Every structure is written in structure tokens, then in C-alpha cells.
Amino acid sequence: MIDGCRYCPRCAKTLVAAALTILAARRCRIVLFATQVPNVRKMSSGKLWQRQRSAASETSAHASDGSTSISCVGIIGGGVAGLACAQRLKQLGIPSVVFDTGKRGPGGRASSRVWRGHVVDHAAQFAATSDPAFRAVLEDSGEARRWGSDGRFGTLSKDGFAPIADGVERWVGREGFGSIIGALARGVDVRQDVWIPPSNGVKYDDKGFWSVTVPDSHGGRSNASFDAVVIAHNGKCAERLTSRTPAQEVHQLLRTNFAASLPRSSSPGNGKFTLNQVYSLLFEVPEGFMPSNFEAAFVENEPCLRWLSSNTARHGRPNRPSAEGTEAWTALSSAAFGKQHKAPQEFLPGTAKEAEVTQLLLEGVERAVGLTPGTLGKAVSATKLQLWGAALPINRWEGKEGADFVWSGSHKIGIAGDWFSQSPDRASTVEAAWLSGVHLAEHVAGANGNQNVGLEL
């Protein structure tokens, strides 16, 4: 998840180039995707972006006491930020509805799946904690366990595997990351497999209410009305959702660019929220074929890879009899590789591009762990390739108030996500996403809910 200071090209040199899993962020609060390049470890100050101030963002409709009268919130996006926001709103007495596009369940980049009988994490790999409240949520959920301190998590370099022993608390789901997501979604009204049309799917009427276009029970469309909406989603869809609304002060922050890295130099006012692309490859091999001296590692010795881990070692044996005696691994590509080989995800299965990328990544795994060339491809019994086209934010946003969310009091619309963070080291992490959602909920329900927050540097 990711970034902060209004796309500030001025600070671009300090931007976290692959934030979500930042190698430098091994102290990292969470590896969403292991895409950080080894030589950007010193960039953990978290580059900010900046844009020109909009006139709309300077105005806010305050009630005389600064309070807000919000009785129901529509939340678009069922990832960590959206679920955290909904859960906290519920605790504060404000109902909400979360709309999520996932067919199997919520979670977004922090979801997991069962593949060929194996529980697999195909995006987020672990969550690191530095915030006491987030740590307590994981502990109390009953769905997370401490991980990574047994010497089997580390780095793969030209010198081989080296354990990481940095004292950072890292957590994994007991049955994949999805079990943590399930705990965050408990008691929350989540509508699954809901696609909100990017063009005019979210509208603001002249009475100050928001309508969200959703599927109805007859296969058509209907409008759900809310006092406020939260965009807990990113990429081009989030940009388009707000493009025709009067809340242009919010839309400006959702304008999106896709790149593997940020420009080396740029001037204030022309930056954008920037995401990279990452390939996730699941592969199944006979038990014992892969090296047994590590379970998960940041990859530093192979340009096409940034992360390699055994789902079987982390989550246990497969529950499908025919999968007995096999292991399922996850390989995450570098951002540069993702950009070079980008293809439309919806048209990827069964194509020559899918075969090409799969082969290149398997060859990269061979080089990273020292296998004889060609042997992994012959040993693999199955693969599944996915392109995360909006993977990791590589810059962050931090408003002048130091808030890790955005809220327009005049239009009652907010943004939450992992790219909002007061701390560069925390940007683009699961923890950042959770904190953003919780803090936005607290502001919406608080005494100053009609005040703008996070719209300006």
C-alpha cells in the first residue's frame, strides 16, 4: 500500500520506490509485494508528491460546532483500509456498506486463495507491526501468528541465503493472509463481486447526498444512497470514479500514473500518485525439490525477482490428496520486470505472454537459488500467473496536518489507503492501510467531521 506528501517531485529522491515491500523495509511493517530493489534501501524516507492547490480544496462547509451529521457511509474497496474504516465506524455507531469487486472474498492485495489444495498468499506476504493498536488487533483476532524469527526468513544474494534478525515483529495469517482479512471483516456489511461503473458510478446530488450505482437482484442496476463515501481503492478506476463529481479536490489526489520508478528530477506541481506493476507466480513442485535451508526471502541476486517463499512451509500441507508430496511457492517479480512484460491481466491466461513470463520467472528462481538451468521447469507440476497491474504505490502522501488519510468536509468524501502515512518507513504497508482507515473513521465520526483534512501540503 503506500505514499504521502502530495506527490512532491521535489522530494522524489526520497520516495520509496517499491514501497510495499521495501527491502529497506525489512523492518518493514509488511511485505505486500516484494518489489524493492536492493540499492534503494536508503530511499526509505518515502518520496512525496505535490500538485497545485485547487480552489475547491480551500473551502469547507463547517457546522457551527464543527460536527457532522453522518448516519451511513458507503465504502468503495474491501481491502485492509476499507475494512478497517468500516470496522471502526461500526464501533463508533455509524453503519457502513463496503463494496468489493472480489469474487471469493474481500482483501484486495492482502487476500489469499486455495490453489490445488494449497493455501497460498499470492500478494501480501506478511504484516510487520510498529503500532501498538494494530499489533493488538492481530493478536486478538486469533487468526494471526508471529513469524520470521526462526532463521528461515532472510535474503538471497550472490553469497546465498542469509537470515534476517532485526527484532521486527512480523505476522502471517494462520490459514493464509485471508484469515486476517476475515477477522477484519467480522460484523461488517461487505457486498462481494460488486463492480461500480467507473463513469458516473458515484454521484453527488444537490442535496448533499452520495449515490452509488450497484447491481440489483434482477440483473439490472440500482442506486444506494449515503451521507458520505470513502474511496479505499486506487488506480485508474478510483480516478475515474471521482472524475465527474464536484469533489475535484479529492479527485486530484487520485490521478494515477504507472511506472517502475519515479523521475530523478521533477518540479513541484506536476507529480501524480504512482503505482508499479508486479507479477505473482505460483508454482507447485515435488516436496524437497527446492532448497530446504530457507522458507522465505527477499531476492537480491536476480533482476527479475524480489521475493520467493514457500506457502507450504508457512501454512502447512495441502488438503487435496492428489497434492500430497508437493509444495506450493510464490515468486514476486521486480517492478522493472512487471513494466517490461506488462499485459492486460484479463487476457493473460492461455496466451504466449503468459507462457513467456512464466518461463522467465522460473528461470529467475533457478538462478536465485542455484538450481541447474532447466530443472525447475521440468519439475513443476502446475503454475498460475497473475499480474497486479496496480501493485505498489511508490510515492506517499502526507497532508499538512500530518494525517494519514484525506477528507473533504465540504463534500463528505474521503480517501484511505496504504499510500497515506506520516512515516516514510511505514508507507505502502498493511499497517499503513489499517491506520489510514481507522483514523479516517475517527475523523468522520468526531466533533470536527466537517473540517477538511489532508488536502494540502
C-alpha positions in Angstrom: 0.0 0.0 0.0 1.8 3.4 0.1 2.5 7.1 -0.1 2.3 10.6 1.3 3.1 14.3 0.7 1.1 15.5 -2.2 3.2 14.0 -5.0 6.1 16.2 -4.3 8.6 15.7 -7.1 10.9 18.0 -5.0 11.2 15.1 -2.6 11.2 12.5 -5.2 14.7 11.4 -4.4 13.4 10.1 -1.1 10.5 8.2 -2.4 10.1 4.6 -1.6 10.4 3.1 -5.0 8.7 -0.2 -4.3 7.2 0.7 -1.1 5.1 -2.1 -0.4 7.7 -4.5 0.4 10.7 -2.3 0.6 13.8 -4.3 1.0 14.9 -1.5 3.2 11.7 -2.1 4.9 12.6 -5.4 6.1 11.9 -3.7 9.3 9.0 -3.3 7.2 5.7 -3.4 8.6 4.5 -5.7 5.9 5.5 -7.1 2.7 2.7 -6.6 0.3 4.8 -7.3 -2.7 8.5 -7.8 -2.6 9.4 -5.4 -5.3 12.0 -3.2 -3.7 15.3 -3.1 -5.5 18.3 -3.7 -3.2 20.1 -0.5 -3.9 17.1 1.6 -2.9 17.3 0.7 0.7 18.4 4.2 1.6 15.3 5.6 -0.1 13.1 4.7 2.9 12.4 8.3 3.7 9.4 8.0 1.4 9.1 10.3 -1.5 6.2 12.7 -1.5 4.3 14.1 -4.4 2.9 17.5 -4.9 0.3 19.2 -7.0 -1.1 22.7 -7.4 -3.6 23.8 -4.7 -7.1 23.7 -6.0 -9.6 26.4 -5.1 -12.2 23.8 -4.1 -9.8 22.3 -1.5 -9.6 25.7 0.3 -13.3 25.7 1.2 -15.1 23.7 3.7 -18.7 23.8 4.9 -18.5 23.8 8.7 -21.4 23.4 11.1 -21.4 25.9 13.8 -19.9 23.4 16.2 -17.7 21.7 13.5 -19.6 18.4 13.9 -21.0 16.3 11.1 -24.3 14.5 10.8 -23.4 11.3 9.0 -25.6 8.3 9.5 -24.4 5.9 6.8 -21.2 5.6 4.8 -20.5 3.9 1.5 -17.0 2.5 1.3 -15.6 1.5 -2.1 -12.9 -1.0 -1.7 -12.8 -4.1 0.6 -9.0 -4.2 1.2 -7.4 -3.6 4.6 -8.1 0.2 4.6 -11.8 -0.2 3.7 -12.4 -2.9 6.2 -10.6 -1.1 8.9 -12.6 2.1 8.2 -15.9 0.1 8.3 -15.0 -1.7 11.5 -14.1 1.5 13.3 -17.2 3.3 12.1 -19.2 0.4 13.4 -17.5 0.7 16.8 -18.4 4.4 16.8 -22.0 3.8 16.0 -22.1 4.7 12.3 -23.2 1.9 9.9 -21.5 1.5 6.5 -21.6 -0.7 3.5 -18.3 -2.0 1.8 -18.4 -2.6 -1.9 -15.7 -5.0 -3.1 -15.0 -6.5 -6.5 -13.5 -9.7 -5.2 -15.4 -12.8 -6.2 -14.0 -15.1 -3.5 -13.9 -12.6 -0.6 -12.6 -9.2 0.4 -8.9 -8.3 0.9 -7.6 -7.0 -2.4 -3.8 -7.3 -2.4 -4.0 -8.8 1.1 -6.2 -11.7 0.0 -5.2 -15.4 -0.3 -6.6 -18.4 -2.0 -6.7 -22.2 -2.1 -4.9 -23.4 -5.2 -4.6 -27.1 -6.0 -5.3 -27.8 -2.3 -2.6 -25.4 -1.1 -3.3 -22.3 0.9 -1.3 -19.6 -0.9 -0.6 -15.9 -0.4 -0.2 -14.5 -3.9 0.3 -10.9 -3.0 0.7 -9.7 0.7 3.2 -12.0 2.4 3.4 -10.7 5.9 2.5 -7.8 8.1 5.1 -6.1 10.3 3.9 -4.1 13.3 5.2 -1.0 15.0 1.8 0.5 16.1 0.5 -1.0 19.4 -3.1 -0.8 18.3 -2.5 -2.7 15.1 -0.5 -5.3 16.9 -3.3 -5.8 19.4 -5.8 -6.3 16.5 -3.6 -9.1 15.1 -3.1 -10.7 18.5 -6.8 -10.5 19.5 -8.0 -11.8 16.1 -6.9 -15.3 16.8 -6.2 -15.5 13.0 -2.5 -14.3 13.0 0.7 -15.7 14.4 4.2 -14.3 14.8 6.5 -15.4 12.0 10.0 -14.9 10.6 12.2 -15.1 13.7 13.4 -18.8 13.3 16.3 -18.1 11.0 14.4 -19.3 7.9 13.4 -15.8 6.6 16.1 -13.6 5.1 17.7 -12.6 1.8 19.1 -14.4 -1.2 22.2 -12.8 -2.6 25.2 -13.8 -4.6 26.6 -15.2 -1.3 23.5 -17.4 -0.8 20.8 -17.2 1.9 21.3 -15.0 5.0 18.7 -14.9 7.8 17.3 -11.5 8.9 17.4 -11.0 12.6 16.3 -7.3 13.1 13.9 -7.7 16.0 10.9 -6.5 13.9 7.6 -8.2 14.7 6.2 -9.9 11.6 2.9 -11.7 11.4 1.2 -14.1 8.9 -2.3 -15.5 8.8 -2.9 -18.9 10.4 -4.5 -20.0 7.2 -3.1 -17.5 4.7 -3.5 -13.8 4.8 -7.1 -14.2 4.0 -7.7 -15.4 7.6 -6.6 -12.0 8.9 -8.9 -10.3 6.4 -11.7 -12.5 7.6 -11.2 -11.2 11.1 -11.2 -7.6 9.9 -14.4 -8.2 8.1 -16.3 -9.7 11.0 -19.6 -7.9 11.5 -19.1 -5.6 8.6 -21.6 -5.4 5.8 -19.5 -6.4 2.8 -21.1 -6.7 -0.7 -18.9 -9.1 -2.8 -18.4 -9.2 -6.5 -19.8 -5.7 -6.9 -18.4 -3.7 -9.9 -19.3 0.0 -9.6 -19.2 1.7 -13.1 -16.1 4.0 -13.2 -18.1 6.5 -15.2 -20.9 8.0 -13.1 -21.0 5.1 -10.7 -20.6 7.6 -7.9 -22.7 10.7 -7.9 -23.2 13.7 -5.6 -26.6 15.3 -5.7 -27.7 18.9 -5.0 -29.0 17.9 -1.5 -25.5 16.8 -0.4 -26.0 13.0 -0.6 -24.0 10.4 -2.5 -25.5 7.7 -4.7 -23.5 4.6 -5.6 -24.7 2.5 -8.6 -24.7 -1.2 -7.8 -26.2 -4.4 -9.3 -29.8 -5.2 -8.2 -31.4 -8.6 -7.7 -32.8 -8.6 -11.2 -29.6 -8.3 -13.1 -30.0 -4.5 -13.6 -28.7 -1.5 -11.7 -29.9 0.5 -8.7 -28.6 3.4 -6.7 -27.7 3.2 -3.0 -27.7 6.5 -1.1 -25.2 7.5 1.6 -24.4 10.6 3.6 -20.7 10.1 2.8 -18.4 7.9 0.8 -14.9 6.7 1.3 -12.6 5.7 -1.6 -10.5 2.8 -0.2 -9.3 1.9 -3.7 -6.7 3.1 -6.1 -5.7 3.0 -9.7 -7.5 4.3 -12.8 -10.9 3.1 -11.6 -10.6 5.2 -8.5 -9.5 8.1 -10.6 -12.5 7.8 -12.9 -15.0 7.2 -10.1 -14.4 10.7 -8.9 -13.7 12.5 -12.1 -17.3 13.7 -12.7 -18.1 14.6 -9.1 -17.8 18.1 -7.7 -15.2 16.9 -5.2 -12.3 17.8 -7.5 -10.1 18.5 -4.6 -10.3 14.7 -3.8 -10.1 13.6 -7.5 -6.9 15.5 -8.0 -5.2 13.2 -5.4 -6.5 10.1 -7.1 -5.0 11.0 -10.5 -2.8 8.0 -11.2 0.4 7.2 -13.1 2.0 3.8 -13.6 5.8 3.4 -13.6 8.5 1.2 -12.2 10.3 4.1 -10.6 9.9 7.9 -10.1 11.7 10.6 -12.2 15.1 11.5 -10.9 14.2 15.1 -11.0 10.9 16.9 -11.3 9.3 20.2 -10.3 6.6 20.8 -7.8 3.1 20.7 -9.1 3.4 18.0 -11.8 3.6 14.9 -9.8 1.0 12.1 -9.6 0.1 9.2 -7.3 2.3 6.5 -8.9 1.8 2.7 -8.8 4.0 0.0 -10.2 3.1 -3.4 -11.7 4.2 -6.8 -10.2 3.8 -10.3 -11.5 2.9 -13.0 -9.0 3.8 -16.6 -9.9 2.5 -19.7 -8.0 4.3 -22.9 -8.8 3.9 -26.4 -7.5 6.9 -28.8 -7.2 7.7 -32.1 -5.6 8.4 -31.9 -1.9 12.1 -31.4 -1.3 12.9 -30.2 -4.8 13.5 -26.6 -3.7 16.4 -25.8 -1.2 15.4 -26.6 2.4 17.6 -24.0 4.2 15.0 -21.2 3.9 11.3 -20.6 3.9 11.0 -17.0 2.5 13.5 -14.4 1.2 13.9 -11.1 -0.4 15.7 -11.8 -3.6 18.7 -9.5 -4.2 20.7 -11.6 -6.7 18.2 -11.8 -9.6 16.9 -8.7 -11.5 13.5 -10.2 -12.4 12.6 -11.3 -8.9 12.1 -9.6 -5.5 10.5 -12.2 -3.3 10.4 -16.0 -3.0 8.6 -18.1 -0.4 7.1 -21.5 0.4 3.4 -21.4 1.1 3.6 -25.0 2.3 6.2 -24.2 4.9 4.2 -21.3 6.2 0.7 -22.7 6.0 1.0 -26.4 6.1 0.4 -29.4 3.9 -2.2 -29.3 1.1 -5.8 -30.5 1.8 -6.1 -32.3 -1.6 -5.0 -35.9 -1.6 -3.5 -35.8 -5.1 -1.4 -32.8 -3.9 0.3 -34.8 -1.2 4.1 -34.8 -1.6 4.1 -31.4 -3.3 4.9 -27.8 -2.2 3.5 -24.5 -3.5 5.8 -21.5 -3.8 5.1 -17.8 -4.6 7.6 -15.7 -6.6 7.0 -12.0 -6.9 8.7 -10.1 -9.8 10.6 -6.8 -9.7 8.7 -3.7 -10.8 11.0 -3.3 -13.7 10.2 -6.8 -14.9 6.5 -6.1 -14.4 6.7 -3.0 -16.5 8.7 -4.6 -19.3 6.3 -7.5 -19.7 3.0 -5.8 -18.8 0.0 -7.3 -20.5 -3.8 -7.0 -19.8 -4.5 -9.3 -16.9 -7.9 -10.2 -18.2 -6.5 -11.5 -21.4 -3.4 -13.2 -19.9 -4.5 -16.8 -19.3 -3.6 -19.2 -22.1 -1.5 -16.6 -24.1 2.0 -16.7 -25.4 2.8 -13.8 -23.0 1.7 -15.9 -20.0 4.0 -18.8 -21.1 6.9 -16.4 -21.7 6.6 -14.6 -18.4 6.2 -17.9 -16.5 9.3 -19.4 -18.1 11.4 -16.2 -17.4 10.4 -16.2 -13.8 11.1 -19.9 -13.3 14.5 -19.3 -14.8 15.0 -16.5 -12.4 14.1 -18.7 -9.5 16.7 -21.3 -10.7 19.4 -18.6 -10.8 18.4 -17.2 -7.4 18.6 -20.5 -5.5 21.3 -22.1 -7.5 19.3 -24.9 -9.3 20.7 -26.4 -12.5 19.2 -24.5 -15.5 16.1 -26.2 -17.0 15.5 -28.4 -14.0 12.8 -26.3 -12.3 10.7 -26.1 -15.5 10.7 -29.9 -15.8 9.9 -30.5 -12.1 7.0 -28.0 -12.0 3.6 -29.8 -12.0 1.5 -26.6 -12.2 1.8 -22.8 -12.4 -0.6 -19.8 -12.0 0.5 -16.4 -13.1 -1.2 -13.1 -12.2 -0.3 -9.5 -13.0 -1.0 -7.0 -10.2 -1.4 -4.0 -12.5 -1.9 -1.6 -9.6 0.5 -3.2 -7.2 2.7 -0.9 -5.1 2.5 2.8 -4.5 6.0 4.2 -5.0 5.3 7.6 -3.5 3.3 8.6 -0.5 1.0 11.4 0.6 1.1 13.3 3.9 -1.1 16.4 4.3 -0.1 19.5 6.2 -1.9 18.2 9.3 0.2 15.1 9.4 -2.9 13.0 8.8 -2.7 9.6 7.1 -6.0 10.0 5.2 -7.8 12.6 3.2 -11.3 14.1 4.0 -13.3 16.8 2.3 -15.7 18.2 4.8 -17.4 20.2 2.2 -18.3 17.2 0.1 -18.2 14.4 2.7 -15.8 12.2 0.8 -12.6 10.7 1.9 -9.7 8.5 0.8 -7.9 5.8 2.8 -5.1 3.6 1.8 -1.5 2.4 2.3 0.0 5.4 0.4 -1.1 7.8 3.2 1.4 7.7 6.0 3.1 10.1 8.4 6.1 7.7 8.4 8.1 7.0 5.2 9.1 3.6 6.6 5.5 2.7 7.1 4.2 3.8 3.7 2.9 1.1 1.4 2.3 -1.5 4.2 -0.6 -3.3 5.6 -0.2 -1.4 8.9 -0.3 1.9 7.0 -3.6 0.8 5.3 -5.2 -0.2 8.6 -4.2 3.0 10.4 -5.4 5.1 7.5 -8.8 3.5 7.5 -9.2 3.7 11.3 -8.1 7.3 11.5 -10.4 8.4 8.7 -13.3 6.7 10.5 -12.5 8.5 13.8 -12.4 11.9 12.0 -15.7 11.3 10.2 -17.4 10.4 13.5 -15.7 13.0 15.5 -16.5 16.6 16.5 -14.6 18.0 13.6 -16.0 15.9 10.9 -16.9 18.9 8.7 -13.3 20.0 8.5 -11.1 19.3 5.6 -8.0 17.2 6.4 -5.1 16.1 4.3 -6.0 18.1 1.2 -3.0 20.4 1.3 0.7 20.0 2.0 
